[in-house]
Amino acid sequence: MSTININVVIEFLKSLQDQICSELELADGGGKFVEDDWKRAEGGGGRTRVLTNGNVIEQGGVNFSVVSGDKLPPSATAHRPELAGRKWQACGVSLVIHPKNPFIPTSHANVRFFIAEKEGEEPVWWFGGGFDLTPFYPFKEDVVHWHQTAKNICQPFGDDIYPAHKAWCDDYFYLKHRNETRGVGGLFFDDLNKWEFDKCFDYMQAVGKGFIDAYVPLMAKRKETPFTDSHRQFQLYRRGRYVEFNLVFDRGTLFGLQSGGRTESILMSMPPLARWEYNFQAEAGSAEEKLQDYLVPQEWLL
């Protein structure tokens, strides 16, 4: 059995944050990430990096954090009651990119590691993560590229990994009160400890590194697409769905808030602008109406 080493995970996550920020700045061609270092009174801290008003990215954040405590919040023990009474550490990188152009999808990714320990007992640990895509004016070829990249990442770890983690993503990023997915999915996994530590860590690294390969080509392809104020207003309306999911369903947001995390860092995933409109109805046959065809779980790589 390979040795559990959270320090190796932490060093990788720091380097991943650096790499992703560098690649996104290059793809934006103008914006720069501004960093806030923060400490958490109960234990740990992090580096929050936010880019605003870039050439392509309206607002994007790439966060690194490592936090610890003596008691887990209800959002964690509700799913895993055996964790009650254990000391814990959690570390991760999370990011959300909200582009200016409505033809570039919003995207989210995160990778994380959790360990809970109690004297005299075996530690409980797992990895989690994934990435997902939320288009407003989707292109089938972009969705196929996104999912093909995801499948290529998963393939070395087994033929069953992409189908399982793709389905998990479709199920997790689902707005039950809207009866639609948040976007076109991608990968999602949690509680991953079925392999030895080293293999689980390898998979988490592959997913984290693979985000740039999946997303940056879409930024480059769509950043010059002309758009109107009507396109922009629909983008802002659909961003409201993003807010609804993060505040109502997202376990990471709940864990962060309940465990005393830095509120500004937790909520940096919110779009800088969004709007709600009562009983919005897209015009029949319009591009806005066709978005609904994409907000249903389906196989993209047929």
Disulfide bonds with the S-S distance in Angstrom:
none
